[in-house]
Amino acid sequence: MEISKEDKKFLELYSDSEYQKPSVTVDAVILRMVDKETGNYRKLPEKKLQVFLTKRKYSPFINCRAIIGTFIDLNTTLDETMELCVKNKVNLNNFYQEQLFTFGEKQRDPRTRVLSVSYLLLTSPAEKLENGDWFDITLEKTNEKSSTLRDGYRIEKEIRITLSNGNEVLENTIKSSLTSKGLDMTKELDIISTDVAFDHIKIIYYALERLKNKLEYTDIVFNLIPSRFTLTELKNCYEVILGTKLLDANFRRKINGMVTPLNEYTSDKGHRPSQLFKHN
């Protein structure tokens, strides 16, 4: 729709000086799935989900770990700003992306009011990122309790999120509250303690929950595995993200129609050859 003459006259006189303006950033939670050798050549490597964190060079939170982000450029789109950010800051070029959520709590940044437009990025171990480190992700749910409300219910639980890479261990705890009243359902996340800058552990957890939920109705998992894979590898990826073991029959129903068998087999020493598949 074109701007009318009346609109043009209005815009000539319009001033936004009377409105307060927050700062806006884009922040990227970069995840990948890697193989961890078990030390026993007869056992298959274990899958591990990792997040990429940089170390802040400036205050606030100088020398603390954080996800990758930058203040937006008013002349580019949010997606373009995010893509340029991860390319220029950590040399990430090939990835799957989707926008997550906008975090805008008043006290999330001690400098000023900052809104964070967050993104979920999935990449592969082939991408050699710079200016940061990969951290293994371990989740543990504790202190879960439920209560009945007059017209609904409330579920509360604490999630301990440990990020480690052999040299550093970052301990974090988040409280998740789900309240259902009639047809309304709200979810709140509160940080109890964190070793990560700002509210970035909350953004990381939100990204993990998005990935977990999308396993149920999308093929997003194929962005985390090689183009050729065994069904065991694929099943292990599902189990790592979901945090639970899957029955073989249920798993095969879940991926029915999503994979195509190849006339190729693995040839790793110490392991029985397994048929390879590709994403359909």
GUVEX-679576 format. One line per field, with one value per residue (C-alpha): residue number from 1; x, y, z. Coordinates in Angstrom, 1 decimal, decimal comma. Last residue first. Example, Ala and Ser with C-alpha at 12.3 -4.5 7.8 and 13.67 -1.06 7.14 Angstrom:
nr <- 2_1
X <- 13,7_12,3
Y <- -1,1_-4,5
Z <- 7,1_7,8
# end
This chain:
nr <- 280_279_278_277_276_275_274_273_272_271_270_269_268_267_266_265_264_263_262_261_260_259_258_257_256_255_254_253_252_251_250_249_248_247_246_245_244_243_242_241_240_239_238_237_236_235_234_233_232_231_230_229_228_227_226_225_224_223_222_221_220_219_218_217_216_215_214_213_212_211_210_209_208_207_206_205_204_203_202_201_200_199_198_197_196_195_194_193_192_191_190_189_188_187_186_185_184_183_182_181_180_179_178_177_176_175_174_173_172_171_170_169_168_167_166_165_164_163_162_161_160_159_158_157_156_155_154_153_152_151_150_149_148_147_146_145_144_143_142_141_140_139_138_137_136_135_134_133_132_131_130_129_128_127_126_125_124_123_122_121_120_119_118_117_116_115_114_113_112_111_110_109_108_107_106_105_104_103_102_101_100_99_98_97_96_95_94_93_92_91_90_89_88_87_86_85_84_83_82_81_80_79_78_77_76_75_74_73_72_71_70_69_68_67_66_65_64_63_62_61_60_59_58_57_56_55_54_53_52_51_50_49_48_47_46_45_44_43_42_41_40_39_38_37_36_35_34_33_32_31_30_29_28_27_26_25_24_23_22_21_20_19_18_17_16_15_14_13_12_11_10_9_8_7_6_5_4_3_2_1
X <- 14,1_17,1_19,8_20,4_23,4_23,2_25,2_28,4_29,1_31,6_35,2_36,6_34,3_33,0_29,5_27,2_25,9_23,0_21,1_17,9_15,6_14,6_11,6_8,8_8,7_10,9_8,4_7,2_10,8_11,3_8,2_9,2_12,8_11,7_13,1_15,5_15,1_16,7_14,7_17,8_20,1_17,5_16,7_20,4_20,9_18,0_19,7_23,0_21,3_19,4_22,8_23,9_24,6_24,1_25,8_23,7_22,5_20,4_18,6_17,1_14,9_12,6_9,4_6,5_7,7_11,4_10,2_9,5_13,1_14,6_12,4_13,2_16,9_16,6_14,6_17,3_20,0_18,0_17,6_21,4_21,9_20,2_23,3_26,6_26,8_27,8_24,2_21,9_18,1_17,2_13,5_11,5_7,7_5,1_1,5_-1,6_-5,0_-8,0_-9,1_-6,2_-2,9_0,3_3,8_6,7_10,3_13,1_16,6_19,9_23,4_26,8_29,6_32,5_35,7_38,7_37,2_34,4_31,5_28,0_25,8_22,1_20,2_16,5_14,1_10,5_7,1_3,7_0,5_-3,1_-6,5_-9,7_-9,3_-5,6_-4,1_-0,5_2,5_6,0_9,4_12,4_15,0_15,5_19,0_20,4_23,9_25,2_28,8_30,6_32,2_34,7_35,1_36,9_36,7_34,4_35,5_32,4_32,8_31,4_28,0_25,5_22,2_21,4_18,5_18,0_17,2_15,9_17,2_15,7_18,0_17,0_20,3_23,7_22,8_21,2_18,3_16,8_13,7_12,9_12,9_13,6_12,3_11,9_13,4_14,1_15,2_18,5_20,2_23,9_26,9_29,0_30,3_33,5_33,1_32,7_32,4_30,3_28,2_27,4_26,8_24,2_22,5_22,4_21,0_18,3_17,4_17,2_19,8_20,0_19,2_22,2_21,3_23,5_25,5_25,4_27,2_26,4_28,2_31,0_32,4_35,7_34,0_30,5_29,7_32,3_34,5_36,2_33,4_34,3_32,5_30,2_29,2_26,6_27,1_24,8_26,7_26,4_28,2_30,7_29,9_31,3_33,8_36,7_36,2_37,5_34,0_34,6_32,4_30,6_29,3_25,9_25,9_24,2_24,7_22,4_22,5_21,8_20,4_20,4_18,1_18,6_15,4_13,9_11,8_9,2_8,8_11,6_9,6_8,8_6,1_5,6_6,8_5,3_1,8_2,0_3,2_0,3_-2,3_-0,8_-1,2_1,5_1,3_0,0
Y <- -37,9_-37,4_-40,0_-43,6_-45,8_-49,5_-50,7_-52,8_-54,5_-52,4_-53,1_-51,4_-48,9_-50,0_-48,4_-49,5_-48,2_-49,1_-46,2_-46,2_-43,2_-41,2_-39,0_-41,2_-43,1_-41,1_-41,1_-44,7_-45,9_-44,2_-45,7_-49,2_-48,7_-47,5_-44,1_-43,2_-39,8_-36,3_-35,2_-33,7_-36,6_-39,2_-37,7_-37,5_-41,1_-42,2_-40,6_-42,3_-45,6_-45,2_-44,8_-41,6_-39,9_-36,2_-35,7_-34,8_-31,6_-30,0_-33,4_-32,8_-30,0_-32,6_-31,1_-32,1_-33,7_-32,7_-29,1_-29,3_-30,3_-27,6_-24,9_-26,2_-26,0_-22,5_-21,3_-22,8_-20,9_-17,7_-18,2_-18,8_-15,6_-13,5_-11,2_-13,1_-16,8_-18,2_-18,3_-18,5_-18,5_-17,3_-17,1_-18,5_-18,0_-19,9_-18,9_-20,9_-19,5_-21,6_-22,0_-21,2_-23,0_-21,9_-23,2_-22,1_-22,8_-22,0_-21,8_-22,9_-22,4_-23,9_-23,1_-25,6_-24,6_-26,5_-29,8_-28,1_-27,7_-26,1_-27,4_-26,4_-27,2_-27,0_-26,2_-27,1_-25,5_-26,7_-24,7_-25,8_-24,6_-22,8_-22,7_-23,7_-27,2_-27,5_-29,2_-29,8_-30,4_-29,9_-31,0_-31,3_-32,0_-30,7_-31,2_-29,2_-29,7_-26,3_-25,2_-22,4_-18,8_-16,4_-18,7_-21,3_-24,2_-25,4_-29,2_-29,9_-29,0_-26,1_-25,2_-21,6_-20,5_-16,7_-14,1_-10,6_-9,0_-5,7_-3,5_-0,8_0,6_-0,4_-3,0_-5,3_-7,7_-5,1_-4,1_-7,6_-7,5_-10,9_-11,3_-14,9_-17,6_-16,5_-19,4_-20,4_-23,4_-23,0_-22,5_-19,4_-19,1_-17,1_-16,2_-12,4_-11,5_-14,4_-14,6_-10,9_-10,7_-13,4_-11,8_-8,3_-9,9_-11,7_-8,5_-6,5_-4,0_-0,2_0,3_-1,9_-3,9_-4,2_-7,4_-11,0_-14,2_-16,1_-15,2_-16,3_-13,8_-12,0_-8,6_-8,9_-5,3_-4,5_-5,5_-8,5_-10,9_-14,6_-16,4_-19,3_-22,1_-24,6_-28,4_-31,4_-34,7_-38,0_-41,0_-42,8_-46,4_-49,1_-51,6_-49,1_-48,6_-45,2_-43,7_-41,3_-38,2_-37,6_-34,0_-32,3_-28,5_-25,5_-21,7_-19,5_-16,2_-12,8_-9,8_-6,5_-3,6_-0,4_1,2_4,4_6,8_8,7_12,5_12,8_10,7_13,8_14,0_17,2_15,9_12,5_14,0_15,7_12,4_10,5_13,0_12,6_8,8_6,3_3,4_0,0
Z <- 2,8_5,1_4,3_5,6_6,2_7,0_9,9_9,8_13,2_15,2_16,2_13,2_11,5_8,1_7,9_5,2_1,9_-0,4_1,1_3,1_2,9_6,0_7,0_5,9_9,2_11,6_14,6_13,8_13,9_17,3_18,8_17,8_19,0_22,4_23,2_26,1_27,7_27,7_24,7_23,0_23,9_23,0_19,6_18,7_19,9_17,6_14,6_15,4_15,8_12,5_10,8_9,1_5,8_5,5_8,9_11,9_13,6_10,9_10,5_14,0_12,6_10,8_12,3_14,5_17,7_17,4_17,5_21,2_22,0_19,8_21,4_24,9_24,2_22,8_25,8_28,0_26,2_26,4_30,2_30,5_28,6_31,3_31,6_31,6_32,4_35,9_36,9_39,9_40,5_37,1_36,6_33,7_33,4_31,5_31,0_30,0_29,5_28,5_32,1_34,3_33,6_35,2_34,3_36,4_35,5_37,9_36,5_38,0_36,5_37,0_34,5_34,5_32,8_31,5_30,4_28,4_30,8_30,9_33,7_33,7_36,9_36,2_39,0_38,8_39,3_38,0_38,6_38,2_37,0_38,1_41,9_41,7_42,2_43,0_41,3_42,4_40,8_43,1_40,6_36,8_35,6_32,3_30,9_28,0_26,8_26,1_22,8_23,0_21,9_19,5_16,5_15,0_12,9_11,1_10,4_13,8_12,4_12,8_14,5_15,2_17,5_17,5_20,2_19,7_22,9_24,1_26,1_28,7_29,9_31,2_33,8_31,1_32,1_34,5_32,5_31,2_27,4_25,9_22,3_21,3_19,1_15,5_13,3_11,9_10,2_9,7_7,4_7,8_11,4_11,6_15,3_15,3_11,6_10,5_13,7_13,6_9,9_10,1_13,1_11,4_8,2_10,2_12,0_8,8_7,9_7,9_11,6_12,6_15,7_18,8_18,8_20,0_20,6_23,8_27,0_29,2_31,7_31,2_31,7_33,0_32,1_31,1_28,1_26,6_27,1_26,7_23,9_24,2_21,7_22,9_22,8_22,5_23,1_21,2_22,6_20,4_19,5_21,8_20,5_20,6_24,3_25,4_25,1_22,3_22,3_19,0_18,5_18,1_17,6_19,1_18,5_20,7_18,8_20,2_18,3_20,2_20,7_22,7_24,1_22,8_24,9_23,0_22,9_20,3_17,7_15,6_12,9_10,9_7,5_8,4_8,7_5,3_3,8_5,4_4,1_0,6_0,9_1,5_-0,9_0,0
# end
